[in-house]
Structure formats: structure tokens, C-alpha cells
Amino acid sequence: MTALFADLVDYVRMLAEHDPEEVRIRVGTALGRMGEAIERLGGTREKFIGDAVFAVFGWPRAHDDDAVRAAVAALEIRAMLLEPDDSGEPLEVRIGLATGEVVAAARGDGTGDLSVTGEAITTAARIQVLARPGEILLDEATVRGGRDRLAVEDRGSVVLRGQSSVVRLFSLTGGSGLTGLTPRRGAPENPLVGRATEVGRLRRAFKRARRSGRGAVILVTGEAGMGKSRLVAELEGEARDLGYAWAWTESVSYGRGEPYRFARLFAQVIADEHGVDSGSYARQLLFTPGTDEAALRRYGGAIAAVARDASFSGWEAEAANVPDDPVETAAILSEVAAEYVKRVLDTDGPRVVVLDDLQWLDASSTGMVELLIGMAAVRPLIVLATTRPGFVPSWAALDHVERMNLRGLAPAESAQLATMIARAALDAGDARRIHERTQGNPLFIGETVRASIEDGTLELRDARMVLVEPGAPRLPLTLRAVLGARLDGLDESARDVLSVASVVGIGFRLTELEDLLGKPIAPGMLDRLVDAALIVPATGTGKWRFSHPLVHETAYAGMLASRRRRLHARLADRLEAGPPPVSVERLAVHRAAAGDAARAVPLLVEAATAAIAVGAPDEAAGFWRNAAALATEPADIARLRAAADAALEAARG
């Protein structure tokens, strides 16, 4: 989760200069507004501490953009406090954000407060103290969790009080809300890897549209991290060369409750191209000389209703014409939208409109999007929409809509992308392991390689990047966020089934799962997990497996270590008591995960010896390393590590 600490500045001075009761009321009001901003963006207020607020994003429900939500909340808090309150004096705040793994649970005392333990909590509190008045400081994990969405300035590295490791700090720039985010429509950092077929289809669609004078709609579907936005961004230069204007819009998960959010964003993007604000440009396009006065009053009243609810200025004079009936307002806004888009096309010529992350479109803008889709059939308008599986808009079946499904990269493409990120070629076997683990998802590849370089498990040797530790690299926090959000979308019983299944392994039997749970699985439970694309049926009756290795790792990592150990021990006992044959490798893994060193070490050594005998030195090295980690005698540790090193040397040839 991402922790947020926000502390009001000059509290002591205010007490010295003002009546304490007035200060209490003023601070209480400010803290209340801060709490509202946090909760509006999906955060959980843990507690108020004097003149400060502590909140977390990611519990009890995780989102794949919790770091971004926390940053937007911080920007909104800073902006709202700078507006003078009833005293006529603005307030300033210091804010610290930090991201990491924590243990969180309700206190159980009826207060509704959390009990949260983890380094991210203390880091957020410590860096908040270092912030200047009005500054928002972030740790590097939060910046990375923002996945290039946060505009920041490097503030250097420090060692925080009570901690031994160095923390790199960043200052969050920008105004309030979304103005502090970096849009994804900027130039891509790296060349696009793979996707030649998809790029070719988009190019052909662009050229057909240019020849015919009509438009096209392409709906690109893919899991998070598949590179939908990156693919679409690749075509901007070619689209402009063909004479198309280019407008990039995106929906966000925490913006679905904002009325007409997409419509307002679309108008702002168009106005930005002309260097004016959206209200002025809308007036310029719609309120032309000769336009019927009655129509102007109707249009102006409907726009003023949106302006009032969205808190943007410039339409105060038209407020008197706001319709009394909201249904009438919506109908007039549909007319306004149609006229607006027609005049944009008449003024600017052919245009591409990108609708990124369509699955998060606000409901009130659905009509605006349907208008764009319909207009693309008859006007020179190309709509490129991206979405995740499970969200299929009603217009997807129209004849002029082309659908494209993005899947993982091929093994060679995964190796190419990993090489670009690592800035050196990977050992062929290691590249294959990374591809198998990520299944070619570009985001997963990138984050896995970066995390492996940072923790030293992937290093440069003889001009090649080599995984120096056997087994899978650690699961980066960014991927924990993306995949953890999918798991948190399940109900508690389904999450528990998935967690227990992860202890069995990436593949599991129904009988093993029910044995560990100690009860039968509810009818339809596994089918629901299949529908959620988290597990798939495996060959054989009663057999299942996780849909993706990283889904398995995320479910496993989300459990408390104490519970994992107990379940591994119980499973190992069942394996030993059950009918033979029992794989020594499997038994060794579960005994080791249970922390049972006395029984695990001999089993791991036996498993390593067996792996060597069948020509699997990498696997043997993993068993020996695990045995060394559990051993207590220095001589045994040295001997086991030496055996692991020898196996790895043999594997490298």
C-alpha cells in the first residue's frame, strides 16, 4: 500500500496568535476536508494525530493505481488548503508518501481504525518531516508505483532517522488533481518491440480512412501491462504525416464518479491545441454570429450546469438558463456535443481521438463516446479505444468497428525487450525463464528485469546479464499492485481459496485444496475464479492451475508468513502420510517453506543430488541454496553454498 502523512504547518504559531478554540475549529475543518479528499480517491483514513492526518491507499481494497491515487489526493489537499478559509488566511501542509509491503488489519476495538505495520509507514512519516512547507515528498517506490504518471523532481538521497538504508526522495510537482499527472500521450521512451502485425493493421486502417474520407474505429483489448497504450502511441507520427490531428484522452479508475469527466477532458485537450481554455474555445465554436438566440440560451444553460458541478469558471452569466429538469439538461448536452464535434472536424480537419482505458469511462460521458463512434462512420474521424478484458461496449459489434486483442510477446520478443531494459543481452536460459514467468507481458518483463538488477540477482558477467541466484526473481511491488487489485476484486471466501491454492503450487488438485481448507469448496467457486481469469482447468479430473505464474506469486505473497508456514507444514504431513510415490523435490519444497530445517535440509540435499543426476544443475543449485539458508552450522552453510556455486558454474558451461 501507499501511506500518506499530511501535517499542517505553523500549528504552534497559530495557537500563539489566535484563540485556541478558533484554532481548534479551523484545524478540525481542514482535517475534515483532507479526510474527504482521501476517501473520495479510495484511500482509508487511519487516524488524525493532532494537526496531522495519516491515511493508506491499498487497504481494505487494493487498486492497481494506489500510488497515483495517493499522489492525486496529496495534490488536492495542498490546493484546497491554499484557498483562504473563513479566517482569510491560507494553510500550508507538508506531505510524505511512501509505498511498500505492510501487514494491515482492523484493530478489533470497535473504533474502525487500522493496525498497520511496515517500513512504508515510518518512511512516510519521516519524509513528511523533511518536506518544506507546501511540499509533497515521495520515496522511490511511490514514483515507480506511479508508472511514469507522476511529475517529480529529484531531491537526492537521505538516511532517515531510525533506518539504516538510503532513501531516495522526490518532490511532486503540479497543481491540483490531474494537473499533477504526466499524460501517457508523450513520446515513448523505447522502440516498440514486436506488434508488427498489429501496427500493420492500424496503418492500413489509417490509409483506408484517408482514401475514403470517412473514419474508422479500432478497439484494442488486452490485460494490464500488455502495451495497449504503447501500441496506439506508436501511430501518432504517422497519423500526423497523413494529415490527422491527434487528441489523446484517458479515463481513470478514480474518476468514474465525476459527471461528464471524459467530455470535459476531451474539450480541454481540443482547447489546448489552440492555446485557450476549454470554456472559451467551446464558446468560440458554438456561439457563432447568426446562431439562433434561443439555441444559445439552451446551450449556455446546459453548459453552465456542468460548469457549476465541475467547478470551472466562465459560464456564470448563463447560470440563470440552467434547466430545472436534469433530463432536459442531459438531452441538450447531447445536442451540444454533436454540434461541438462537427465544428471541431470542420475547423481542424481529419482527426484521431484516443480513448485510453475505456473500461473506466464515467457513465455520464457514454453518450459522448457513442456520438464519436457513430460519427466515425461518416466523417474523417478515427477512434482508437483501449480496454481490458471483460468490458465490451455496446458499439463494439458495429460494422465499422475493428477489434484487436493483444496477447503476450513471443519468446524472442521478450528476450529483445529484456535486453533493451537491461542494456545488455541476457543469457538465453535466463531470458527463457523471464518469458515463462511473465508470459510475454511487456510491463511484467520490464519490472521483473529492473527489480532483478536492483536486488543483485541479475548482473553483468562477461558482457551478458545473468541471473546469479537460482529460482524466480522477487515479485516487484508494481506487479503486486496490478495483480493484487484483481485478487482484491474477489469476495473474501474466493480470495481465501486462491491463497490456500497458492501454497499447493501453480497447479493443484481439488482434493488437496479442500484438505488444506478443512472443508468442501462452495459450488461454483472454482468456476468463478476461471471467469475472473485467475485459474484454468488442467488436464485431468479435479486438476487446476493458476492462469499466470505471477498471479500465483501474488496470491502467495499476500498471505501472512505465519499462515503460509502452517499450511506448508500441514501439506507436507499429508504428502508423507498419503499414498506413494511422493516426489522428494515437492516434499523438500514444502518442508523448507514451513521453516522445518531439521527435516527440510536432508530432503533438499537429496533433491539437489537427484537434479544433478538428470542434468538439471540450475534446479540443483536452487535446492542447495535453500538448504544453506536453513542450515545453522557454518561448515554446513559453506559446503552447501559451494555445491550450489559449482552447479551454477557447470550450468554456464
Wavefront OBJ file of the C-alpha trace (Angstrom):
o trace
v 0.000 0.000 0.000
v 0.929 3.675 -0.198
v 0.993 5.563 3.099
v 0.223 9.288 3.294
v 1.181 11.583 6.174
v 0.000 15.205 5.943
v 0.879 17.719 8.665
v -0.349 21.311 8.889
v 2.397 23.945 9.042
v 2.637 26.597 11.793
v 0.200 24.966 14.196
v 2.194 26.221 17.194
v 2.288 29.775 15.772
v -1.479 29.713 15.200
v -2.038 28.741 18.830
v 0.183 31.595 19.977
v -1.515 34.213 17.769
v -5.175 33.139 17.840
v -7.816 31.983 20.263
v -7.283 28.218 20.871
v -10.968 27.463 20.254
v -10.820 29.211 16.870
v -7.660 27.282 16.019
v -9.319 24.023 17.007
v -12.316 24.728 14.758
v -10.098 25.830 11.882
v -7.784 22.822 12.128
v -10.723 20.448 12.559
v -12.343 21.812 9.401
v -9.081 21.477 7.473
v -8.550 17.903 8.653
v -12.120 17.051 7.705
v -11.589 18.353 4.162
v -8.335 16.414 3.935
v -10.130 13.239 5.012
v -12.845 13.795 2.397
v -10.251 14.118 -0.380
v -8.555 10.915 0.782
v -11.789 8.931 0.899
v -13.007 10.321 -2.441
v -9.903 8.854 -4.075
v -10.298 5.445 -2.465
v -7.939 5.899 0.489
v -8.622 4.888 4.076
v -8.089 7.446 6.821
v -6.278 5.625 9.587
v -6.325 8.412 12.161
v -5.996 12.101 12.922
v -2.936 12.912 15.019
v -3.244 16.422 16.442
v -2.803 18.656 13.383
v -1.924 15.783 11.020
v -3.696 13.014 9.141
v -2.421 9.516 8.383
v -4.055 7.526 5.587
v -3.348 4.473 3.457
v -4.191 3.586 -0.137
v -4.486 -0.122 -0.875
v -6.437 -1.410 2.132
v -9.013 -2.821 2.595
v -9.311 -2.801 -1.219
v -6.264 -2.614 -3.473
v -6.240 -0.811 -6.817
v -3.534 -1.063 -9.437
v -3.035 2.698 -9.214
v -2.961 3.271 -5.438
v 0.306 5.235 -5.661
v -1.301 7.556 -8.227
v -4.449 7.926 -6.122
v -2.345 8.889 -3.095
v -0.414 11.445 -5.152
v -3.622 12.987 -6.546
v -5.044 13.157 -3.008
v -1.884 14.940 -1.838
v -2.150 17.461 -4.683
v -5.823 18.117 -3.922
v -5.103 18.564 -0.202
v -2.351 21.074 -0.920
v -4.510 23.024 -3.392
v -7.614 23.168 -1.200
v -5.695 24.349 1.872
v -4.080 27.154 -0.109
v -7.549 28.597 -0.692
v -8.260 31.083 2.140
v -10.737 29.795 4.714
v -13.159 31.844 6.829
v -10.225 33.452 8.637
v -8.952 34.808 5.314
v -5.615 33.051 5.763
v -4.494 30.054 3.669
v -2.995 26.993 5.294
v 0.139 25.164 4.243
v 0.872 21.480 4.630
v 3.812 19.095 4.494
v 3.075 15.695 2.962
v 5.066 12.467 2.764
v 4.189 9.436 0.637
v 5.861 6.019 0.788
v 4.962 2.682 -0.785
v 5.737 -0.838 0.374
v 4.505 -4.083 1.800
v 2.754 -3.858 5.176
v 0.671 -6.007 7.479
v -2.758 -4.402 7.906
v -5.881 -5.374 9.823
v -8.724 -3.760 11.739
v -7.812 -3.143 15.385
v -10.807 -5.076 16.644
v -11.611 -2.455 19.287
v -14.709 -1.108 17.555
v -13.056 2.182 16.559
v -12.728 1.282 12.882
v -9.044 2.259 12.989
v -6.352 0.172 11.322
v -3.418 -1.611 12.792
v -0.742 -1.156 10.131
v 2.853 -2.302 10.452
v 5.595 -1.885 7.891
v 8.575 0.210 6.877
v 6.492 2.249 4.411
v 4.529 3.711 7.335
v 7.571 5.025 9.185
v 9.167 6.164 5.915
v 6.142 8.305 5.023
v 6.144 9.856 8.497
v 9.892 10.577 8.399
v 9.970 12.132 4.921
v 6.954 14.303 5.744
v 9.087 15.957 8.428
v 11.769 16.694 5.797
v 9.324 18.366 3.400
v 9.338 22.124 3.039
v 6.066 23.977 3.710
v 3.767 23.222 0.792
v 5.945 20.357 -0.465
v 4.932 16.759 -1.200
v 7.821 14.303 -0.830
v 7.729 10.771 -2.264
v 10.008 7.789 -1.912
v 11.273 5.969 -5.000
v 8.821 3.088 -4.593
v 5.898 5.530 -4.873
v 7.359 7.112 -8.008
v 7.786 3.661 -9.511
v 4.295 2.674 -8.426
v 3.016 5.680 -10.362
v 4.338 4.026 -13.554
v 5.506 7.253 -15.195
v 2.320 9.149 -14.250
v 3.855 11.368 -11.568
v 5.702 14.594 -12.400
v 8.557 14.787 -9.906
v 11.886 16.469 -9.193
v 14.775 14.531 -7.656
v 15.571 15.740 -4.118
v 18.535 13.452 -3.507
v 19.072 10.607 -1.064
v 18.996 10.540 2.726
v 19.259 8.072 5.596
v 16.120 8.536 7.674
v 16.115 8.546 11.439
v 15.817 5.028 12.787
v 16.601 3.402 9.435
v 19.872 2.115 8.013
v 19.157 2.077 4.268
v 19.372 5.081 1.955
v 16.046 6.507 0.743
v 15.883 8.483 -2.481
v 13.398 11.361 -2.281
v 11.367 13.130 -4.964
v 9.222 16.263 -4.838
v 5.806 16.013 -6.522
v 5.168 18.938 -8.851
v 1.961 20.170 -10.455
v -1.221 21.832 -9.340
v -4.334 20.099 -8.069
v -5.729 16.736 -9.051
v -4.943 15.504 -12.549
v -2.765 18.502 -13.397
v -0.054 16.861 -11.321
v -0.026 13.779 -13.538
v 2.079 13.173 -16.609
v -0.160 12.168 -19.535
v 0.676 8.962 -21.345
v 0.376 10.604 -24.754
v 4.039 11.721 -24.712
v 6.732 10.226 -26.932
v 7.567 6.621 -25.964
v 10.947 6.100 -24.325
v 11.910 2.850 -26.057
v 11.223 1.483 -29.541
v 8.158 -0.729 -29.770
v 9.091 -4.418 -29.522
v 7.032 -6.881 -31.548
v 3.458 -5.982 -32.521
v 4.351 -5.806 -36.235
v 1.028 -7.413 -37.207
v -0.999 -5.015 -35.056
v 0.895 -1.938 -36.277
v 0.307 -3.061 -39.863
v -3.439 -3.357 -39.257
v -3.578 0.131 -37.775
v -1.602 1.602 -40.664
v -3.919 0.030 -43.202
v -6.964 1.346 -41.343
v -5.490 4.862 -41.366
v -4.748 4.734 -45.089
v -8.199 3.350 -45.960
v -9.821 6.126 -43.974
v -7.685 8.766 -45.673
v -8.617 7.488 -49.136
v -12.333 7.185 -48.395
v -12.734 10.438 -46.478
v -14.554 8.533 -43.746
v -13.236 7.297 -40.428
v -12.693 4.065 -38.537
v -12.913 2.668 -35.018
v -10.367 0.200 -33.622
v -10.999 -1.333 -30.191
v -7.757 -2.729 -28.674
v -8.263 -5.187 -25.809
v -5.581 -6.591 -23.518
v -4.686 -7.264 -19.911
v -2.996 -4.565 -17.852
v 0.611 -4.193 -18.970
v 0.135 -5.704 -22.444
v 1.151 -2.447 -24.096
v -2.172 -1.193 -25.456
v -1.322 2.458 -24.858
v 2.212 1.946 -26.171
v 0.898 0.393 -29.380
v -1.515 3.256 -30.008
v 1.141 5.886 -29.253
v 3.361 4.346 -31.936
v 0.981 5.572 -34.635
v 0.869 9.263 -33.700
v 3.686 10.370 -36.011
v 2.295 8.504 -38.997
v -1.206 9.829 -38.324
v 0.051 13.407 -38.304
v 2.015 12.774 -41.509
v -1.260 11.700 -43.125
v -2.839 14.998 -42.075
v -4.715 13.903 -38.950
v -4.873 15.986 -35.795
v -4.238 13.840 -32.720
v -6.165 14.047 -29.416
v -5.320 11.692 -26.546
v -7.820 11.214 -23.734
v -7.842 8.702 -20.912
v -10.227 7.588 -18.211
v -9.042 6.761 -14.696
v -10.469 4.378 -12.125
v -10.958 7.084 -9.505
v -12.685 9.463 -11.945
v -15.734 7.351 -12.766
v -17.880 9.282 -10.306
v -17.118 12.703 -11.839
v -20.021 13.882 -14.020
v -19.023 14.291 -17.680
v -15.367 13.783 -16.839
v -14.426 12.431 -20.274
v -16.452 15.082 -22.081
v -14.722 17.847 -20.127
v -11.297 16.283 -20.703
v -11.956 15.961 -24.430
v -12.931 19.633 -24.626
v -9.793 20.622 -22.703
v -7.494 18.588 -24.969
v -9.001 20.230 -28.062
v -8.708 23.694 -26.494
v -5.074 23.047 -25.504
v -4.237 22.589 -29.186
v -5.412 26.159 -29.766
v -3.807 27.642 -26.664
v -7.013 28.665 -24.908
v -9.121 27.339 -22.054
v -11.883 24.865 -22.831
v -14.730 27.180 -21.903
v -13.516 29.952 -24.199
v -12.929 27.585 -27.095
v -16.363 25.981 -26.683
v -17.902 29.454 -26.768
v -15.851 30.301 -29.857
v -17.029 27.191 -31.720
v -20.678 27.131 -30.660
v -21.669 30.758 -30.140
v -21.028 31.972 -33.670
v -22.672 35.060 -35.227
v -26.085 34.276 -36.616
v -26.770 31.390 -34.252
v -30.385 31.327 -33.061
v -30.738 33.183 -29.744
v -32.996 30.522 -28.273
v -30.426 27.853 -29.103
v -27.701 29.937 -27.482
v -29.718 30.199 -24.282
v -30.401 26.447 -24.251
v -26.763 25.575 -24.965
v -25.428 28.073 -22.459
v -27.747 26.877 -19.674
v -26.787 23.226 -20.137
v -23.051 24.016 -20.230
v -23.439 26.218 -17.150
v -24.963 23.264 -15.277
v -21.846 21.174 -15.954
v -19.559 24.117 -15.178
v -21.260 24.616 -11.823
v -20.987 20.962 -10.825
v -17.384 20.693 -12.081
v -16.247 23.976 -10.514
v -14.856 25.603 -13.653
v -15.465 29.245 -14.415
v -16.591 31.305 -17.393
v -20.269 30.371 -17.554
v -21.659 32.316 -14.599
v -23.792 34.583 -16.812
v -25.578 31.568 -18.329
v -26.381 30.063 -14.901
v -29.841 31.676 -14.998
v -30.694 29.486 -18.016
v -29.903 26.134 -16.371
v -32.933 23.856 -16.971
v -34.927 22.788 -13.938
v -35.165 19.221 -15.224
v -31.867 17.237 -15.219
v -33.225 15.023 -18.011
v -33.657 18.096 -20.191
v -30.106 19.203 -19.330
v -28.746 15.821 -20.463
v -30.702 15.989 -23.723
v -29.420 19.477 -24.507
v -25.851 18.439 -23.696
v -26.179 15.660 -26.287
v -27.088 18.310 -28.865
v -24.172 20.470 -27.719
v -21.750 17.553 -28.006
v -22.876 16.686 -31.536
v -22.566 20.270 -32.700
v -19.210 20.677 -30.939
v -17.640 17.611 -32.598
v -18.949 18.603 -36.037
v -17.435 22.064 -35.720
v -14.132 20.680 -34.408
v -13.875 18.483 -37.522
v -14.904 21.343 -39.790
v -12.294 23.622 -38.213
v -9.326 21.275 -37.760
v -9.939 18.667 -40.466
v -9.398 14.891 -40.105
v -8.696 13.787 -36.555
v -7.678 10.802 -34.435
v -9.187 10.560 -30.959
v -7.639 8.097 -28.493
v -9.908 6.755 -25.749
v -7.434 5.102 -23.388
v -8.670 2.814 -20.572
v -12.249 2.869 -21.775
v -13.255 0.424 -19.017
v -13.133 3.348 -16.579
v -15.292 5.742 -18.608
v -17.699 7.757 -16.473
v -21.334 6.841 -17.123
v -22.464 10.363 -17.983
v -19.985 10.554 -20.878
v -21.181 7.327 -22.512
v -23.384 9.287 -24.915
v -20.435 11.471 -25.949
v -18.345 8.400 -26.786
v -21.212 6.805 -28.706
v -21.504 10.046 -30.662
v -17.823 9.858 -31.637
v -18.201 6.205 -32.643
v -21.231 6.956 -34.795
v -19.614 9.996 -36.415
v -16.540 7.945 -37.370
v -18.714 6.025 -39.850
v -19.438 9.122 -41.935
v -16.812 11.745 -41.103
v -12.963 11.768 -41.267
v -12.647 10.709 -37.627
v -10.606 7.736 -36.379
v -11.262 6.496 -32.862
v -8.633 4.300 -31.179
v -10.034 2.835 -27.957
v -8.205 0.620 -25.464
v -9.823 -1.520 -22.808
v -9.258 -4.526 -20.584
v -10.922 -7.937 -20.973
v -14.394 -8.102 -19.517
v -15.519 -4.676 -20.745
v -17.147 -4.799 -24.180
v -19.024 -1.612 -25.147
v -22.362 -1.952 -26.896
v -20.996 -0.346 -30.084
v -18.245 -2.982 -30.472
v -20.483 -5.011 -32.838
v -20.989 -2.163 -35.327
v -19.792 -2.837 -38.877
v -17.180 -0.074 -38.899
v -15.599 -1.182 -35.589
v -12.488 -3.361 -35.862
v -11.426 -5.348 -32.796
v -7.854 -6.238 -31.881
v -6.794 -8.497 -28.994
v -3.250 -8.083 -27.640
v -1.515 -11.156 -26.255
v 1.928 -11.687 -24.771
v 5.120 -11.238 -26.764
v 6.825 -14.220 -28.371
v 9.901 -15.635 -26.559
v 12.344 -13.905 -28.916
v 10.497 -10.599 -28.489
v 10.529 -10.980 -24.704
v 14.298 -11.504 -24.848
v 14.670 -8.413 -27.066
v 12.668 -6.244 -24.661
v 14.561 -7.583 -21.635
v 17.848 -6.810 -23.404
v 16.765 -3.235 -24.126
v 15.809 -2.659 -20.491
v 18.924 -4.327 -19.074
v 21.136 -2.604 -21.704
v 22.929 -5.913 -22.276
v 21.978 -9.255 -23.765
v 20.565 -11.830 -21.369
v 21.773 -15.376 -21.081
v 19.474 -17.454 -23.291
v 18.300 -19.662 -20.437
v 17.588 -16.672 -18.200
v 15.672 -14.905 -20.978
v 13.568 -18.048 -21.377
v 12.851 -18.131 -17.623
v 11.766 -14.495 -17.625
v 9.484 -15.113 -20.611
v 7.904 -18.145 -18.952
v 7.387 -16.234 -15.728
v 5.889 -13.146 -17.386
v 4.224 -14.903 -20.328
v 5.412 -12.101 -22.555
v 3.569 -9.259 -20.793
v 5.760 -6.192 -21.561
v 5.100 -4.466 -18.227
v 5.866 -7.650 -16.304
v 9.081 -8.168 -18.278
v 10.281 -4.628 -17.635
v 9.504 -4.605 -13.927
v 10.999 -8.072 -13.394
v 14.268 -7.116 -15.114
v 14.562 -3.802 -13.244
v 13.830 -5.407 -9.873
v 16.346 -8.177 -10.556
v 19.073 -5.674 -11.427
v 18.336 -3.619 -8.310
v 18.438 -6.533 -5.882
v 21.536 -8.017 -7.499
v 20.001 -11.253 -8.762
v 20.643 -10.158 -12.369
v 24.154 -8.891 -13.016
v 26.614 -8.324 -15.823
v 29.087 -11.165 -16.387
v 31.276 -11.493 -19.476
v 29.207 -8.878 -21.344
v 25.935 -10.733 -20.648
v 23.261 -10.272 -17.997
v 22.993 -13.432 -15.903
v 20.618 -14.471 -13.116
v 23.116 -15.215 -10.350
v 20.504 -16.620 -7.961
v 18.543 -19.732 -8.923
v 14.782 -19.663 -8.844
v 12.399 -16.863 -9.720
v 13.350 -13.209 -9.148
v 11.419 -11.358 -6.465
v 7.962 -10.079 -7.311
v 8.198 -6.282 -7.831
v 5.783 -4.120 -5.834
v 4.429 -2.588 -9.039
v 3.264 -6.010 -10.210
v 1.930 -6.835 -6.752
v -0.242 -3.736 -7.157
v -1.500 -4.591 -10.660
v -2.267 -8.232 -9.888
v -3.258 -7.683 -6.258
v -6.039 -5.374 -7.406
v -7.515 -8.244 -9.441
v -7.440 -10.508 -6.395
v -8.971 -7.839 -4.174
v -11.929 -7.684 -6.560
v -12.952 -11.128 -5.273
v -15.057 -11.746 -2.190
v -13.300 -12.908 0.966
v -14.085 -16.614 0.519
v -12.782 -16.634 -3.064
v -9.590 -14.830 -2.016
v -9.055 -17.398 0.722
v -9.458 -20.305 -1.706
v -6.969 -18.713 -4.087
v -4.471 -18.056 -1.282
v -4.600 -21.623 0.000
v -4.304 -22.960 -3.552
v -1.120 -20.913 -3.988
v 0.504 -22.889 -1.165
v -0.057 -26.131 -3.071
v 1.686 -24.706 -6.118
v 0.973 -23.259 -9.544
v -1.016 -26.443 -10.199
v -3.295 -28.054 -7.628
v -5.893 -30.763 -7.158
v -9.335 -30.119 -5.762
v -8.802 -32.795 -3.102
v -5.548 -31.157 -1.902
v -7.209 -27.758 -1.750
v -10.210 -28.971 0.247
v -7.914 -30.912 2.579
v -5.900 -27.772 3.365
v -9.024 -25.660 3.754
v -10.566 -28.265 6.021
v -13.941 -28.023 4.269
v -15.554 -28.531 0.856
v -15.304 -25.699 -1.640
v -18.595 -23.939 -2.305
v -20.327 -24.978 -5.558
v -19.307 -22.768 -8.467
v -16.357 -21.225 -6.607
v -13.674 -22.515 -8.977
v -15.819 -21.593 -11.980
v -15.952 -18.016 -10.687
v -12.159 -17.965 -10.447
v -11.984 -19.257 -14.029
v -14.359 -16.490 -15.160
v -12.061 -13.985 -13.425
v -9.143 -15.392 -15.498
v -7.228 -16.322 -12.334
v -7.207 -20.106 -12.743
v -7.794 -22.504 -15.651
v -8.746 -26.197 -15.769
v -5.750 -28.501 -16.193
v -5.535 -31.882 -17.815
v -7.147 -34.489 -15.603
v -10.292 -34.587 -13.492
v -10.164 -32.310 -10.465
v -6.953 -30.583 -11.577
v -6.494 -26.836 -11.924
v -3.663 -24.382 -12.343
v -3.140 -20.638 -11.971
v -3.638 -18.713 -15.191
v -0.296 -16.946 -14.856
v 2.820 -17.604 -12.747
v 2.683 -14.062 -11.378
v -0.963 -14.454 -10.335
v 0.214 -17.464 -8.313
v 3.069 -15.479 -6.776
v 0.773 -12.544 -5.929
v -1.766 -14.762 -4.179
v 1.044 -16.440 -2.260
v 2.779 -13.180 -1.306
v -0.477 -11.713 0.014
v -0.669 -14.222 2.875
v 0.817 -13.722 6.311
v 4.084 -15.663 6.571
v 2.913 -17.445 9.719
v -0.130 -18.839 7.931
v 1.948 -19.877 4.918
v 4.294 -21.848 7.171
v 1.421 -23.640 8.887
v -0.200 -24.590 5.572
v 3.083 -25.828 4.098
v 3.693 -27.956 7.179
v 0.176 -29.417 7.003
v 0.567 -30.178 3.292
v 3.950 -31.850 3.872
v 2.416 -34.015 6.593
v -0.406 -35.033 4.229
v 2.103 -35.885 1.488
v 4.128 -38.082 3.799
v 1.023 -39.817 5.155
v -0.605 -40.218 1.767
v -0.203 -42.935 -0.803
v 3.223 -43.178 -2.507
v 5.022 -42.208 -4.580
v 5.825 -38.816 -3.099
v 8.259 -36.600 -5.005
v 11.257 -35.784 -2.807
v 11.558 -32.435 -4.579
v 7.975 -31.483 -3.730
v 8.265 -32.650 -0.146
v 11.548 -30.753 0.264
v 9.985 -27.521 -1.023
v 7.084 -27.698 1.434
v 9.263 -28.631 4.424
v 11.595 -25.739 3.612
v 8.699 -23.286 3.212
v 7.366 -24.451 6.567
v 10.706 -23.483 8.150
v 11.277 -27.047 9.355
v 15.083 -27.023 8.965
v 15.685 -30.397 10.618
v 13.596 -32.256 8.058
v 13.990 -29.856 5.132
v 17.801 -29.768 4.787
v 18.299 -33.522 4.177
v 15.389 -33.526 1.730
v 16.805 -30.521 -0.144
v 20.221 -32.161 -0.421
v 18.571 -35.342 -1.727
v 16.566 -33.311 -4.238
v 19.718 -31.477 -5.396
v 21.570 -34.753 -5.913
v 18.656 -36.130 -7.916
v 18.565 -32.997 -10.071
v 22.271 -33.280 -10.862
v 21.753 -36.905 -11.857
v 19.219 -35.916 -14.529
v 21.251 -32.953 -15.844
v 19.392 -30.112 -14.137
v 22.166 -28.061 -12.444
v 20.112 -24.848 -12.112
v 17.441 -26.659 -10.151
v 20.107 -28.429 -8.074
v 21.708 -25.075 -7.217
v 18.327 -23.818 -6.016
v 17.892 -26.767 -3.668
v 21.418 -26.350 -2.269
v 20.945 -22.604 -1.756
v 17.688 -23.219 0.095
v 19.424 -25.799 2.261
v 22.214 -23.341 3.045
v 19.654 -20.727 4.081
v 18.144 -23.150 6.601
v 21.383 -24.688 7.904
v 22.820 -23.421 11.212
v 26.405 -24.764 11.271
v 28.928 -22.523 9.441
v 30.698 -25.524 7.907
v 27.410 -26.896 6.548
v 26.440 -23.492 5.143
v 29.806 -23.122 3.376
v 29.624 -26.665 1.970
v 26.087 -26.225 0.635
v 26.856 -22.846 -0.928
v 29.958 -24.278 -2.594
v 27.863 -27.084 -4.081
v 25.375 -24.536 -5.406
v 28.124 -22.412 -6.946
v 29.663 -25.460 -8.594
v 26.307 -26.435 -10.092
v 25.789 -22.919 -11.474
v 29.279 -22.893 -12.992
v 28.526 -26.206 -14.666
v 25.235 -24.788 -15.968
v 27.014 -21.772 -17.507
v 29.425 -24.104 -19.282
l 1 2 3 4 5 6 7 8 9 10 11 12 13 14 15 16 17 18 19 20 21 22 23 24 25 26 27 28 29 30 31 32 33 34 35 36 37 38 39 40 41 42 43 44 45 46 47 48 49 50 51 52 53 54 55 56 57 58 59 60 61 62 63 64 65 66 67 68 69 70 71 72 73 74 75 76 77 78 79 80 81 82 83 84 85 86 87 88 89 90 91 92 93 94 95 96 97 98 99 100 101 102 103 104 105 106 107 108 109 110 111 112 113 114 115 116 117 118 119 120 121 122 123 124 125 126 127 128 129 130 131 132 133 134 135 136 137 138 139 140 141 142 143 144 145 146 147 148 149 150 151 152 153 154 155 156 157 158 159 160 161 162 163 164 165 166 167 168 169 170 171 172 173 174 175 176 177 178 179 180 181 182 183 184 185 186 187 188 189 190 191 192 193 194 195 196 197 198 199 200 201 202 203 204 205 206 207 208 209 210 211 212 213 214 215 216 217 218 219 220 221 222 223 224 225 226 227 228 229 230 231 232 233 234 235 236 237 238 239 240 241 242 243 244 245 246 247 248 249 250 251 252 253 254 255 256 257 258 259 260 261 262 263 264 265 266 267 268 269 270 271 272 273 274 275 276 277 278 279 280 281 282 283 284 285 286 287 288 289 290 291 292 293 294 295 296 297 298 299 300 301 302 303 304 305 306 307 308 309 310 311 312 313 314 315 316 317 318 319 320 321 322 323 324 325 326 327 328 329 330 331 332 333 334 335 336 337 338 339 340 341 342 343 344 345 346 347 348 349 350 351 352 353 354 355 356 357 358 359 360 361 362 363 364 365 366 367 368 369 370 371 372 373 374 375 376 377 378 379 380 381 382 383 384 385 386 387 388 389 390 391 392 393 394 395 396 397 398 399 400 401 402 403 404 405 406 407 408 409 410 411 412 413 414 415 416 417 418 419 420 421 422 423 424 425 426 427 428 429 430 431 432 433 434 435 436 437 438 439 440 441 442 443 444 445 446 447 448 449 450 451 452 453 454 455 456 457 458 459 460 461 462 463 464 465 466 467 468 469 470 471 472 473 474 475 476 477 478 479 480 481 482 483 484 485 486 487 488 489 490 491 492 493 494 495 496 497 498 499 500 501 502 503 504 505 506 507 508 509 510 511 512 513 514 515 516 517 518 519 520 521 522 523 524 525 526 527 528 529 530 531 532 533 534 535 536 537 538 539 540 541 542 543 544 545 546 547 548 549 550 551 552 553 554 555 556 557 558 559 560 561 562 563 564 565 566 567 568 569 570 571 572 573 574 575 576 577 578 579 580 581 582 583 584 585 586 587 588 589 590 591 592 593 594 595 596 597 598 599 600 601 602 603 604 605 606 607 608 609 610 611 612 613 614 615 616 617 618 619 620 621 622 623 624 625 626 627 628 629 630 631 632 633 634 635 636 637 638 639 640 641 642 643 644 645 646 647 648 649 650 651 652 653
